[in-house]
Amino acid sequence: MAEIRAEMVGTVLEVVAEPGAALAAGDTVLILESMKMELPAVSEKAGTLTSLVVAKGDRVQQGDVLGTVE
Protein backbone atom coordinates (compact mmCIF):
# COMPACT_ATOMS: atom_id res chain seq x y z
CA MET A 1 0.00 0.00 0.00
CA ALA A 2 1.25 3.48 -0.88
CA GLU A 3 0.01 6.76 0.56
CA ILE A 4 -0.62 9.89 -1.47
CA ARG A 5 0.42 12.91 0.63
CA ALA A 6 0.07 16.68 0.30
CA GLU A 7 3.35 18.33 -0.68
CA MET A 8 2.24 21.76 0.58
CA VAL A 9 -0.48 23.44 2.59
CA GLY A 10 -3.41 24.04 0.26
CA THR A 11 -7.04 23.54 -0.68
CA VAL A 12 -8.41 20.66 -2.74
CA LEU A 13 -9.39 22.36 -5.99
CA GLU A 14 -10.48 19.29 -7.99
CA VAL A 15 -10.76 15.53 -7.44
CA VAL A 16 -9.61 13.77 -10.61
CA ALA A 17 -9.82 10.07 -9.57
CA GLU A 18 -12.39 8.36 -7.36
CA PRO A 19 -11.80 5.26 -5.19
CA GLY A 20 -11.75 2.13 -7.33
CA ALA A 21 -9.96 3.87 -10.21
CA ALA A 22 -7.01 2.08 -11.80
CA LEU A 23 -3.90 4.29 -11.68
CA ALA A 24 -0.53 4.21 -13.40
CA ALA A 25 2.52 5.61 -11.67
CA GLY A 26 2.43 9.38 -12.11
CA ASP A 27 -1.35 9.64 -12.63
CA THR A 28 -2.97 12.70 -11.07
CA VAL A 29 -5.42 11.91 -8.26
CA LEU A 30 -6.37 15.46 -7.32
CA ILE A 31 -5.35 19.08 -7.76
CA LEU A 32 -4.36 21.28 -4.81
CA GLU A 33 -4.32 25.07 -4.91
CA SER A 34 -1.61 26.74 -2.88
CA MET A 35 -0.43 30.35 -3.15
CA LYS A 36 -2.36 30.78 -6.47
CA MET A 37 -0.59 27.72 -7.96
CA GLU A 38 -2.26 24.48 -8.99
CA LEU A 39 -0.31 21.43 -7.81
CA PRO A 40 -1.19 17.88 -8.85
CA ALA A 41 -1.12 15.15 -6.21
CA VAL A 42 0.01 12.02 -8.06
CA SER A 43 0.19 8.31 -7.43
CA GLU A 44 3.77 7.16 -6.91
CA LYS A 45 2.96 3.62 -8.05
CA ALA A 46 0.53 1.75 -10.27
CA GLY A 47 -2.50 0.17 -8.64
CA THR A 48 -6.05 0.85 -7.52
CA LEU A 49 -7.05 3.97 -5.59
CA THR A 50 -8.45 2.31 -2.47
CA SER A 51 -9.32 5.39 -0.44
CA LEU A 52 -9.61 9.14 -0.80
CA VAL A 53 -9.93 10.95 2.54
CA VAL A 54 -10.43 14.51 1.24
CA ALA A 55 -13.06 16.24 -0.88
CA LYS A 56 -13.21 19.37 -3.02
CA GLY A 57 -12.79 22.44 -0.84
CA ASP A 58 -10.98 20.66 2.02
CA ARG A 59 -7.94 22.41 3.47
CA VAL A 60 -4.86 20.19 3.90
CA GLN A 61 -1.54 20.58 5.64
CA GLN A 62 1.85 19.56 4.26
CA GLY A 63 2.32 15.82 4.76
CA ASP A 64 -1.39 15.02 5.24
CA VAL A 65 -2.49 11.68 3.76
CA LEU A 66 -4.90 12.33 0.89
CA GLY A 67 -5.54 8.74 -0.16
CA THR A 68 -4.06 5.28 -0.59
CA VAL A 69 -3.15 3.06 -3.55
CA GLU A 70 -2.85 -0.73 -3.46
DSSP file (Angstrom, degrees, kcal/mol; ACC not computed):
  #  RESIDUE AA STRUCTURE BP1 BP2  ACC     N-H-->O    O-->H-N    N-H-->O    O-->H-N    TCO  KAPPA ALPHA  PHI   PSI    X-CA   Y-CA   Z-CA
    1    1 A M              0   0    0      0, 0.0     2,-0.4     0, 0.0    69,-0.2   0.000 360.0 360.0 360.0 137.0    0.0    0.0    0.0
    2    2 A A  E     -A   69   0A   0     67,-3.0    67,-2.8    43,-0.1     2,-0.4  -0.947 360.0-137.6-120.9 142.6    1.3    3.5   -0.9
    3    3 A E  E     -A   68   0A   0     -2,-0.4     2,-0.6    65,-0.2    65,-0.2  -0.782   5.5-143.1 -99.2 142.4    0.0    6.8    0.6
    4    4 A I  E     -A   67   0A   0     63,-3.0    62,-3.8    -2,-0.4    63,-1.3  -0.928  29.4-171.2-100.8 123.3   -0.6    9.9   -1.5
    5    5 A R  E     -A   65   0A   0     -2,-0.6     2,-0.3    60,-0.3    60,-0.2  -0.836  27.5-105.1-120.4 153.6    0.4   12.9    0.6
    6    6 A A        -     0   0    0     58,-2.4    57,-3.1    55,-0.3    58,-0.1  -0.593  20.6-159.8 -74.4 130.9    0.1   16.7    0.3
    7    7 A E  S    S+     0   0    0     -2,-0.3     2,-0.3    55,-0.2    -1,-0.1   0.729  74.4  10.9 -82.3 -23.3    3.4   18.3   -0.7
    8    8 A M  S    S-     0   0    0     53,-0.1     2,-0.3    31,-0.1    55,-0.1  -0.927  91.3 -83.0-145.2 166.3    2.2   21.8    0.6
    9    9 A V  S    S+     0   0    0     -2,-0.3     2,-0.3    52,-0.1    52,-0.2  -0.576  73.4 121.0 -67.1 136.1   -0.5   23.4    2.6
   10   10 A G  E     -C   60   0B   0     50,-2.0    50,-3.1    -2,-0.3     2,-0.4  -0.974  58.5 -88.0-175.1-172.8   -3.4   24.0    0.3
   11   11 A T  E     -CD  59  33B   0     22,-2.1    22,-2.8    -2,-0.3     2,-0.6  -0.958  41.2-110.4-121.0 137.8   -7.0   23.5   -0.7
   12   12 A V  E     + D   0  32B   0     46,-2.8    45,-3.0    -2,-0.4    20,-0.2  -0.570  38.1 176.1 -69.2 114.3   -8.4   20.7   -2.7
   13   13 A L  E     +     0   0B   0     18,-2.7     2,-0.3    -2,-0.6    -1,-0.2   0.849  63.2   0.6 -88.2 -40.5   -9.4   22.4   -6.0
   14   14 A E  E     - D   0  31B   0     17,-1.5    17,-2.9    41,-0.1     2,-0.6  -0.981  57.1-139.6-154.5 136.2  -10.5   19.3   -8.0
   15   15 A V  E     + D   0  30B   0     -2,-0.3    15,-0.2    15,-0.2     3,-0.1  -0.892  22.3 176.4 -95.9 121.6  -10.8   15.5   -7.4
   16   16 A V        +     0   0    0     13,-2.2     2,-0.4    -2,-0.6    14,-0.2   0.823  63.6  36.8 -95.8 -37.8   -9.6   13.8  -10.6
   17   17 A A        -     0   0    0     12,-2.1    -1,-0.2     4,-0.1     3,-0.1  -0.950  68.1-151.5-123.3 138.9   -9.8   10.1   -9.6
   18   18 A E    >   -     0   0    0     -2,-0.4     3,-2.0     1,-0.1    31,-0.2  -0.691  42.2 -76.7-101.9 157.0  -12.4    8.4   -7.4
   19   19 A P  T 3  S+     0   0    0      0, 0.0    31,-0.2     0, 0.0    -1,-0.1  -0.249 120.3  37.2 -52.7 139.2  -11.8    5.3   -5.2
   20   20 A G  T 3  S+     0   0    0     29,-3.7     2,-0.1     1,-0.4    30,-0.1   0.189  85.5 133.5  99.3 -14.1  -11.8    2.1   -7.3
   21   21 A A    <   -     0   0    0     -3,-2.0    28,-2.7    28,-0.3     2,-0.4  -0.448  58.7-123.8 -71.1 139.9  -10.0    3.9  -10.2
   22   22 A A  E     -F   48   0C   0     26,-0.2     2,-0.4    -2,-0.1    26,-0.2  -0.722  34.1-165.4 -81.8 131.0   -7.0    2.1  -11.8
   23   23 A L  E     -F   47   0C   0     24,-3.8    24,-2.5    -2,-0.4     2,-0.3  -0.921  15.6-150.2-122.2 144.1   -3.9    4.3  -11.7
   24   24 A A    >   -     0   0    0     -2,-0.4     3,-2.2    22,-0.2    19,-0.3  -0.723  48.9 -80.1 -97.9 159.2   -0.5    4.2  -13.4
   25   25 A A  T 3  S+     0   0    0     -2,-0.3    19,-0.2     1,-0.3    21,-0.1  -0.416 121.7  23.9 -58.6 129.7    2.5    5.6  -11.7
   26   26 A G  T 3  S+     0   0    0     17,-3.3    -1,-0.3     1,-0.3    18,-0.1   0.331  86.3 142.8  94.9  -6.7    2.4    9.4  -12.1
   27   27 A D    <   -     0   0    0     -3,-2.2    16,-2.4    16,-0.2     2,-0.3  -0.431  55.1-114.8 -67.6 140.9   -1.3    9.6  -12.6
   28   28 A T  E     + E   0  42B   0     14,-0.2    14,-0.2     1,-0.2     3,-0.1  -0.614  32.0 178.2 -77.4 131.2   -3.0   12.7  -11.1
   29   29 A V  E     -     0   0B   0     12,-3.2   -13,-2.2     1,-0.4   -12,-2.1   0.786  66.7 -14.4 -99.3 -41.1   -5.4   11.9   -8.3
   30   30 A L  E     -DE  15  41B   0     11,-1.3    11,-3.2   -15,-0.2     2,-0.5  -0.977  60.9-118.4-156.6 167.2   -6.4   15.5   -7.3
   31   31 A I  E     -DE  14  40B   0    -17,-2.9   -18,-2.7    -2,-0.3   -17,-1.5  -0.950  23.0-161.0-115.0 128.5   -5.3   19.1   -7.8
   32   32 A L  E     -DE  12  39B   0      7,-3.3     7,-3.5    -2,-0.5     2,-0.5  -0.827   8.5-145.5-103.0 146.4   -4.4   21.3   -4.8
   33   33 A E  E     +DE  11  38B   0    -22,-2.8   -22,-2.1    -2,-0.3     2,-0.4  -0.962  26.9 163.8-110.5 127.0   -4.3   25.1   -4.9
   34   34 A S  E >   - E   0  37B   0      3,-2.5     3,-1.9    -2,-0.5   -24,-0.1  -0.965  68.1 -12.4-145.6 124.6   -1.6   26.7   -2.9
   35   35 A M  T 3  S-     0   0    0     -2,-0.4     3,-0.1     1,-0.3    -1,-0.1   0.881 128.1 -54.0  52.3  44.1   -0.4   30.3   -3.2
   36   36 A K  T 3  S+     0   0    0      1,-0.2     2,-0.4     0, 0.0    -1,-0.3   0.577 116.4 115.6  68.8  11.7   -2.4   30.8   -6.5
   37   37 A M  E <   -E   34   0B   0     -3,-1.9    -3,-2.5     2,-0.0     2,-0.6  -0.865  62.8-135.4-109.6 146.6   -0.6   27.7   -8.0
   38   38 A E  E     -E   33   0B   0     -2,-0.4    -5,-0.2    -5,-0.2    -7,-0.0  -0.902  24.4-172.5-100.5 123.3   -2.3   24.5   -9.0
   39   39 A L  E     -E   32   0B   0     -7,-3.5    -7,-3.3    -2,-0.6     2,-0.2  -0.963  16.2-137.2-120.4 121.7   -0.3   21.4   -7.8
   40   40 A P  E     -E   31   0B   0      0, 0.0     2,-0.6     0, 0.0    -9,-0.2  -0.552   6.8-146.6 -75.9 139.7   -1.2   17.9   -8.9
   41   41 A A  E     -E   30   0B   0    -11,-3.2   -12,-3.2    -2,-0.2   -11,-1.3  -0.947  30.2-168.1-100.7 120.2   -1.1   15.2   -6.2
   42   42 A V  E     -E   28   0B   0     -2,-0.6     2,-0.4   -14,-0.2   -14,-0.2  -0.730  26.1-107.7-116.3 157.6    0.0   12.0   -8.1
   43   43 A S        -     0   0    0    -16,-2.4   -17,-3.3   -19,-0.3   -16,-0.2  -0.672  19.7-154.8 -79.0 132.5    0.2    8.3   -7.4
   44   44 A E  S    S+     0   0    0     -2,-0.4     2,-0.3   -19,-0.2    -1,-0.1   0.672  76.8  27.0 -82.2 -17.3    3.8    7.2   -6.9
   45   45 A K  S    S-     0   0    0    -21,-0.1     2,-0.2   -18,-0.1   -19,-0.1  -0.946  87.6 -97.3-141.5 162.9    3.0    3.6   -8.0
   46   46 A A  S    S+     0   0    0     -2,-0.3     2,-0.3   -21,-0.1   -22,-0.2  -0.498  70.7  86.4 -76.1 148.3    0.5    1.8  -10.3
   47   47 A G  E    S-F   23   0C   0    -24,-2.5   -24,-3.8    -2,-0.2     2,-0.4  -0.990  76.7 -45.5 158.8-158.6   -2.5    0.2   -8.6
   48   48 A T  E     -F   22   0C   0     -2,-0.3    22,-2.4   -26,-0.2     2,-0.8  -0.909  46.9-120.8-110.0 132.8   -6.1    0.9   -7.5
   49   49 A L  E     +B   69   0A   0    -28,-2.7   -29,-3.7    -2,-0.4   -28,-0.3  -0.621  35.7 177.5 -70.1 108.7   -7.1    4.0   -5.6
   50   50 A T  E     +     0   0A   0     18,-2.0     2,-0.3    -2,-0.8    -1,-0.2   0.755  59.0  10.7 -91.7 -26.5   -8.4    2.3   -2.5
   51   51 A S  E     -B   68   0A   0     17,-1.3    17,-1.7   -33,-0.1     2,-0.4  -0.997  47.9-167.9-151.8 151.5   -9.3    5.4   -0.4
   52   52 A L  E     -B   67   0A   0     -2,-0.3    15,-0.3    15,-0.2    14,-0.1  -0.953   7.0-176.0-137.1 115.6   -9.6    9.1   -0.8
   53   53 A V        +     0   0    0     13,-2.5     2,-0.3    -2,-0.4    14,-0.1   0.288  61.7  62.8-103.1  10.3   -9.9   11.0    2.5
   54   54 A V        -     0   0    0     12,-0.6     2,-0.3     4,-0.0     6,-0.0  -0.882  61.1-158.4-128.9 162.6  -10.4   14.5    1.2
   55   55 A A    >   -     0   0    0     -2,-0.3     3,-2.4     1,-0.0   -43,-0.3  -0.881  43.2 -65.7-134.1 166.1  -13.1   16.2   -0.9
   56   56 A K  T 3  S+     0   0    0     -2,-0.3   -43,-0.2     1,-0.3     3,-0.1  -0.278 122.5  23.3 -53.5 131.6  -13.2   19.4   -3.0
   57   57 A G  T 3  S+     0   0    0    -45,-3.0    -1,-0.3     1,-0.3     2,-0.1   0.230  88.1 135.6  94.5 -13.4  -12.8   22.4   -0.8
   58   58 A D    <   -     0   0    0     -3,-2.4   -46,-2.8   -46,-0.1     2,-0.4  -0.417  51.8-132.4 -68.8 143.2  -11.0   20.7    2.0
   59   59 A R  E     -C   11   0B   0    -48,-0.2     2,-0.3    -2,-0.1   -48,-0.2  -0.827  27.2-169.1 -94.3 133.0   -7.9   22.4    3.5
   60   60 A V  E     -C   10   0B   0    -50,-3.1   -50,-2.0    -2,-0.4     2,-0.3  -0.891  13.9-137.0-124.8 155.2   -4.9   20.2    3.9
   61   61 A Q    >   -     0   0    0     -2,-0.3     3,-2.3   -52,-0.2   -55,-0.3  -0.733  43.3 -80.4-104.7 156.6   -1.5   20.6    5.6
   62   62 A Q  T 3  S+     0   0    0     -2,-0.3   -55,-0.2     1,-0.3   -53,-0.1  -0.342 119.1  19.0 -56.3 130.3    1.9   19.6    4.3
   63   63 A G  T 3  S+     0   0    0    -57,-3.1    -1,-0.3     1,-0.3   -56,-0.1   0.286  87.1 144.1  91.3  -9.8    2.3   15.8    4.8
   64   64 A D    <   -     0   0    0     -3,-2.3   -58,-2.4   -56,-0.1     2,-0.4  -0.344  56.6-113.9 -61.4 141.8   -1.4   15.0    5.2
   65   65 A V  E     +A    5   0A   0    -60,-0.2   -60,-0.3     1,-0.2     3,-0.1  -0.670  34.0 178.9 -76.2 127.7   -2.5   11.7    3.8
   66   66 A L  E     -     0   0A   0    -62,-3.8   -13,-2.5    -2,-0.4   -12,-0.6   0.726  60.0 -36.2-100.1 -31.0   -4.9   12.3    0.9
   67   67 A G  E     -AB   4  52A   0    -63,-1.3   -63,-3.0   -15,-0.3    -1,-0.4  -0.974  56.0-109.9-175.9 179.0   -5.5    8.7   -0.2
   68   68 A T  E     -AB   3  51A   0    -17,-1.7   -18,-2.0    -2,-0.3   -17,-1.3  -0.958  14.0-156.8-133.1 151.2   -4.1    5.3   -0.6
   69   69 A V  E      AB   2  49A   0    -67,-2.8   -67,-3.0    -2,-0.3   -20,-0.2  -0.988 360.0 360.0-126.2 132.7   -3.1    3.1   -3.6
   70   70 A E              0   0    0    -22,-2.4   -21,-0.1    -2,-0.4    -1,-0.1   0.341 360.0 360.0-117.9 360.0   -2.8   -0.7   -3.5
